[in-house]
Each structure stands twice: as C-alpha cells, then as structure tokens.
Amino acid sequence: MKLILLMVALLIIGLLTIQQMAPKADAPGVSTDLNSTHTVPDVPELPTRPDEVKQFGKEMSDYIQSEAAKRAAALDEAQKQ
C-alpha cells in the first residue's frame, strides 16, 4: 500500500513538473516581447574563426555605442513629455 501511494505521489509530482516546463501559449492579444523596438536582430554575428574575433570586437563596440545613443535619445524624448 505504501508503495502504491509513493508511486501515485511521484506520478503527480512528475505531471506537475512536466506541466510547469511545457511552453505556455500566450493569451490572445498579449505580447510578451519586452523590447518590441527590435523587430530584426541587428546584433553582430558571433565569430566562427579565430581571425574574425578582432572584427567582431569592433562590430560589437559599434553596436553597443549605437544602442546607447538610441537609449539616450529615447530617454531624452521621454523626459521632454
């Protein structure tokens, strides 16, 4: 009897775990995208060869600077309103 109760408890725990880990369907009309300003990823591609690392560093630095400028402009615009 104890073994059966233990197996039932494990089954319930397993089902609850699977349910929590399953991808959830979004409610209609609700967007979960927190940063909806980026529709196309413009992040530099990761290097696949060692000789591409320096170029990636430059591209990443440029990307960071451009994103910081965009955020500063958005902050200024929000403060004006």
C-alpha positions in Angstrom: 0.0 0.0 0.0 2.8 2.4 0.9 4.5 1.6 -2.4 1.3 2.4 -4.4 0.9 5.7 -2.5 4.6 6.5 -3.2 4.1 5.8 -6.9 1.0 7.9 -7.1 2.8 10.8 -5.4 5.7 10.5 -7.8 3.3 10.4 -10.7 1.6 13.6 -9.5 5.0 15.3 -9.0 6.1 14.3 -12.4 3.0 15.5 -14.1 3.2 18.9 -12.3 6.9 19.2 -13.3 6.1 18.5 -16.9 3.2 20.9 -16.9 5.5 23.7 -15.5 8.2 23.1 -18.0 5.9 22.9 -21.0 5.8 26.0 -23.3 2.8 28.2 -22.5 0.5 29.5 -25.1 0.1 33.3 -24.9 -3.2 34.9 -24.3 -4.7 36.4 -27.5 -3.6 40.0 -28.0 -0.9 39.9 -25.3 2.6 40.4 -26.3 5.4 39.0 -24.2 8.1 40.8 -26.2 9.7 43.2 -23.7 11.8 45.0 -26.2 9.4 45.4 -29.2 11.6 48.1 -30.9 13.9 45.4 -32.3 12.0 43.5 -35.0 15.1 42.4 -36.9 18.1 41.4 -34.8 21.0 43.7 -35.8 23.4 42.3 -33.3 26.8 41.3 -34.9 27.2 37.6 -35.7 29.4 35.6 -33.5 32.8 34.7 -35.0 33.4 31.2 -36.1 37.1 31.5 -36.9 39.9 33.0 -34.7 40.8 35.6 -37.3 37.2 37.0 -37.1 37.5 37.9 -33.4 39.0 41.4 -33.9 36.4 42.4 -36.4 33.7 41.1 -34.1 35.1 43.2 -31.2 34.9 46.3 -33.4 31.3 45.5 -34.6 30.2 44.7 -31.1 31.7 48.0 -29.8 29.9 49.9 -32.6 26.7 48.1 -31.8 26.9 48.9 -28.1 27.6 52.6 -28.9 24.7 52.8 -31.3 22.3 51.2 -28.8 23.5 53.5 -26.0 22.8 56.5 -28.3 19.3 55.2 -29.1 18.5 54.7 -25.5 19.8 58.2 -24.6 17.7 59.7 -27.3 14.6 57.7 -26.1 15.3 58.8 -22.5 15.6 62.5 -23.6 12.3 62.2 -25.6 10.6 60.6 -22.6 11.8 63.3 -20.3 10.5 66.1 -22.6 7.0 64.7 -22.5 
